[in-house]
Amino acid sequence: GLVLALVALWLVPKRWNAGALSSDISIIWRRPWPVAAIVVWILYVLLILLGLTSSVSKVGRYSLPILSGLDILAAMGFGFLFEWIERIKHNSRWVVGGIAAVCVAQLVLVLPTYPYFYSYWNPVLGGGAAAVKTVPVGSGEGLDKAVDFLNQLPDAEQSILICGASRGWCEGKFSGTTWSKDTLGSNKWMQADYVLPYINWSQRQMYPQGVLDYLSRQQPVYQAELGGATYAWLYRVPDVSYYSGTKLEGRGTLYGYNLSATELKAGDELTATLYWRNEGQQPDDAFFVAMEDAADYRWAMALAEPRSGFEEAARTRKEIVESEASLSLPVGMPPGQYFLKMGFVTDHGQTLVGRFELPADGDDVLITLPDAFPGEEEVSVS
């Protein structure tokens, strides 16, 4: 519509022989209102495009008001274009050449998008890069490229993929296990190996923002680029050894954790890497990791600190955080089986808020005697 309107403005009858202006359209064109009408409808279309661009949510029905304006502009443009063709039809070379030029131009623009024709966007209006800021983009194209890439990885068949679009678009093509995008709103999404967000669902804000913020901290394993826009991003989920998924209301949800070791000597240091979501913890709250014996006596405790880059996330509700806690084990600990405890404390660690439920295979640590106690001298037997 916009292009045809510009064509109509270019075909001003002043360029033609005044004696030949006999058609009704040419007579009307002498009056100022057609030009004004075209300008008004162009402004109408541009105003709606501006509104769509500034809107955070991209929903297809929001663009419906623009269609009437484009239809009217197209009709006016076609009217003036047909009149111009009528005037030059005696010169068939111009007509045939013009039609051929239009066909060639259309092929040059569209063929590079094969086989993803839906990824074509008008380059005059900014192409795909501008489209993603204005209207919903994507009907599944690009997902196959990301899944094909994933299938080539050595661990594909043993992997779990969270498909960020309709599950069937990934399930029939992926050689591993496919989970629904709804998993991203649950406590078990970190048990997957890969996450594949899709542009259309991202535009409509159908993913938890905290998950997207967390994933975007890393470089995607693969990006599906089509028509100047990114349609899909393939992210690797961190390797987590122990999964919890339990929630302390108003404090945090523990997705899982890794331990530097499960068998240590007294006097060693145990580091726990924690993956959790902030559920609205208070300024005085702190995430703790402790080690206790079978009699619930606490031998070591440390407060978790957010990893570099996660400081703000640790203070923001619904953001996902990576933290670390390092427990210095007393050298005098008796050898035996000990148990990890994790949760939240307040009042500078003096008051317990609550504990997370840890998996049965991930809460015990074996402590053995050190090679030598402080102050001991090695005795050599000769």
N, C-alpha and C positions, 0 to 999 in steps of 0.2 A: 504494500500500500504506500509506504513512504517513498519507495523508489519510483513508483508510477506517478506519484504526485509531483516529484521533482522533474520527471520527464514532461509532465503537463506544463509546469512552469517554464521549462526550457522552450517548449513549442509555442511560444507566444506568437499570435497571428501577425504581429508587426513584421515578422520575418517573411511573411508571405505576400503575394500580390493582393492589394486591397480589392481589386475587381473580382477576384476569385472567391472571396469570402461570402459564400451563398448559403452555407449550411446553417441550421439553427444553432449549433454549438458555437460556430464562429461569430454569429451575431451576438449570442449571449456573452461570449468572451470579451466583447468590446466594453461590457459593463464592468465596474470594479468588483462586484460582489463575488464572482468565482475565485478571483485571486485571494480575497479576504477569507472565503470559505475554506480554501485549501490551507491557508496559514493557520486558521483557527483549529482545524482538525489535526494538523501537525502538532500544534501546541498541546492539544488535548491528549494525543498519544504520548508525547514526550513527558507530560506531567504525570501520567499514570506510570510510565516506565521509571520515572524518578521515585515515585512512591514505592514501587515494587523493589527497587534497588535498595532503598533505605530501610525496608522492613526486614526484621531478623528472620521471621518465618516465611518460607517460600512454599505456598500452596497453589496448585494449579488454578483453582477457581478464582483466585485473586486477579488473574489476568483476563477474565472474561470481559470486563468493560472495555478493554482495548480493541476487541474484535470489531465492534460496530464502527469505530473510527477508522480502522484499517480497511474495512469493506468499502466505506464511502470514499476514502482516498483512492482505493484501487479502481472503483467505478469511474471516478472523475479522470483518473490518469488514463484508463483504457479508452474513455470517450475521446479525449484529445489525441491519443496515440492512433486510434483507428481513423480519425479524420485526417491526420498527417499521412497515413498510409494511403488513404483514398486519393490524396492529391499527388502522390508520387507513383501511383500504380502504373502509369504509362511507361515508367522506367523500371522494368522488371528486375534489372540488375540490382537496384537499390533494395527492392523488397526481398528478393532471394538472398542477397548478401546480408541484409539485416537479420532475417530469420536464421540463417546459418551462423551468424556471429552470436546470436542469443543462445542457440543450441550448444555451440562450442564452449561458450563461457559457462553455461550450466554444467556441462560435463567436467570442465576443468575444476570447478568448485566442488562438485559432488563426488566424483570418482575417488579422490584421495581418502574418503571416509569409508570406502568399501572394506568389509561387509557391514560396518556399523553406520548405516545411513541416518539413524536417529541421532547420531552425534554431530550432524551438520548444523551449524549455526551461521547466520548471516554475517559475513566478515565486515560488512559495512557498519554494522552495529556493535562490533567488537568481538564477534565469534564466541567460542565456548567460554572464554575467560569472563566475558561480560554476562553471558547467559546464566552462569551459576550465581551471580549476584542479583539476578532479576526474576527468574522463573525456575520452577522445579526442573531438574535435569536428571536424565537416566531412567531407562526402563529395563535394566538388567545388563545392558551392553558394558563390556569391560570386565565383568565378573569372571567370564570364562578365561580371560587372559591371566588374571591373578591366580585362578585355580590351576590353570595349566602350569604356571610357574611353580606353584606349591607342589604339584604332583611330581615334578622333576627332582625335588629334594630327597635325600636318602631316607629320611624318617617319615615320609608322607603317609604311608599306610598305617603307621602306628600313632599318627597325630590326630588331635581333636581340633576342628575348626569351628569357630563361631561365625556363622554366615550373617553378615550385617544387613542382608536383604531378605527376600522370600527364601525360606530354607530350601525349597525345591530347586532354585536356580543354582545352588552349590552342590546339593546332595547327589544329584545324578551324575556329576562330573568329578567330584573329589573322591580320591581312592581311599581316604581315611574316614573318620567319623565326623559327622556334621551335627552341630548343635544350633538351636534357634537363636536369633538375635535377642529374644526375651531373656536369655541367660545372663546378658549383661546387667540386668536389673536385679539379679540374685546374688547370693553370697558365694557361689561356686564358680564364677566366670574365670577365676584365675587357675582353675584346674584344667582349662583348655590350653592348647599349645599355640594357637594362632587366632587372631581376630581380624575380620575382613569388613570394616565399615564401608558403606556405600553412599555415594553423593546424595541421592534422593532422600534417603532416610536421615542423613545428617542435616540437610537443608530444612527438613520438617521437625528437627529437634526431637527425634524419636530414640536417641541414645542418652543414657545418663551422662551429664556433662562432666562429672568427675572422672568417668572412665575415659572419655575422649581426651580430657586434659592430661591424664596419666599416660595414655598411649602416645600422645603427640610429643612427649618429652624425648622420644627416641626416633631414630630414622626408620621409616618403613622398610621392611624387607623387599617390598615391591610396590610400585605404583602403576595403575592402569591409566595411561594418558590417551585421550581421544579428543580430536577437534579443538585442541588448545586448552582443555580442561582435564582435571584429575577426577576420574570416576570412582576409583576404588583404591584403598590403602591396605596393604597386608602387614600386620604387626605381629611380632613374636612376643608371646607372653613370658614373663620371667620364669625361670625354673624354680619351683617351690617344692621343697622336700616334704613338708608336713602341712596339711590343710586343716583348718578349724571351721571357719564359717559362723562362729558364734558372735553374738552381739550383746554389748552392754549398753542398754538404752540411754541415749543422751551422752554417751562417751565415745564409743568406737566399735567397729566390727573388725575382728581379726580374720583376714582371709587365710593367712598361712605364714610360715616362717622357715628359715634355714638355720642350721647349727654348724658351727665350725668343726665340731667333733661331738661324738656321743660317748667316747671313752677317753678320759683324761687322767693325769696324775695330779695329786694334791699340790697346790701352788701354781698350777697352770691358769690360763685365762680362757674362758668360753665366750665366744661372740655369737649373738643371736641377731639375725637379720629379719626384720618384721615387715610384713605387708598388711596394711590395715586401712580402714576408712574412718575419717573423722565424723562422728555423729553428733557433734556439738559439745565437745569437752569444754570444761570451764578453765579459765586462766590458771588456776592453782592445781589443776589435774596433771598427772604425769603417768605415762605408760611405764610399768615396771616389769622386770624379769627377775625371778628369784629361784634359788635352789634350796630345797628342804629335804630332810631325811624322813624316814618312815614315821618318826614321832612328831612330824610337823615342826621340827626345829629348823630355823632359817640359818643357813651357813653363809650365804652370799646373796646380794641383791644389787641391782643396778637400774638406773632410770634410762630409758631409751632416748636417744637424740636423733632428730631427723637427719637423713643423709643430705649431702650438699645439693641444693636446689629444691628441697622439699620443706624448707623452713616455713614458707607462706602457706603451703598446703596443710601443714600440721596445725595451723591456726584457723583454717577455713572449713566450715561444715560441708560434708559430702565430698570432700576432696580425698584422693587416695594418697597414702604416705608410705614411704620407705624409711624405716628407722633402724638403728643399731644399738644394742646394749651389750656391754662387755663386763662379764662377771669375773672378778679376781678371786680365785678359790684359795682359801686359807691352806697353808702348807701342813697344818695340823689336822686336816680333815681325816677321819678314819676311812679306810677303804670300804667300799660297798656301793649299793645302789641308792641313787638320789633322784629327786623328782623336781621337774621344772614347774614353776607357777608364773602365770602372766595375767596382768590386769591393769587396773587404774587405782592410783592412790591420790590423796589430796593432803592439804596442810603440810606441804614439804615432805611427803612420804610417811606422815604419821598416822593417817587415817585411810583404811582400805575402803575403796568405793565398790569394787567387784572384781571377780576373776573370770577369765575366759575358760571355756572347756577345751582342753587340749586333746588331740587324738591319742588313743591308747598306745600307739607305737612311736609316739614322738614326745613323751614327757619324762622319760627316764634316761639317766646318765650314769655311767659306771665310773667310779673314782678308784684309782689304785694308788699305792704308796709312791712317793717321789723317789728318784734314783738316789738322792742324798738329802738329808735334812740340813738346814743352815747351821754352820759351825762344826759339822762333822768332817773329819779328815779321813780320807781313804786309807785303809790299812792294807799294805801289800804283804802277801805271804811268800816268803822265799824259801 
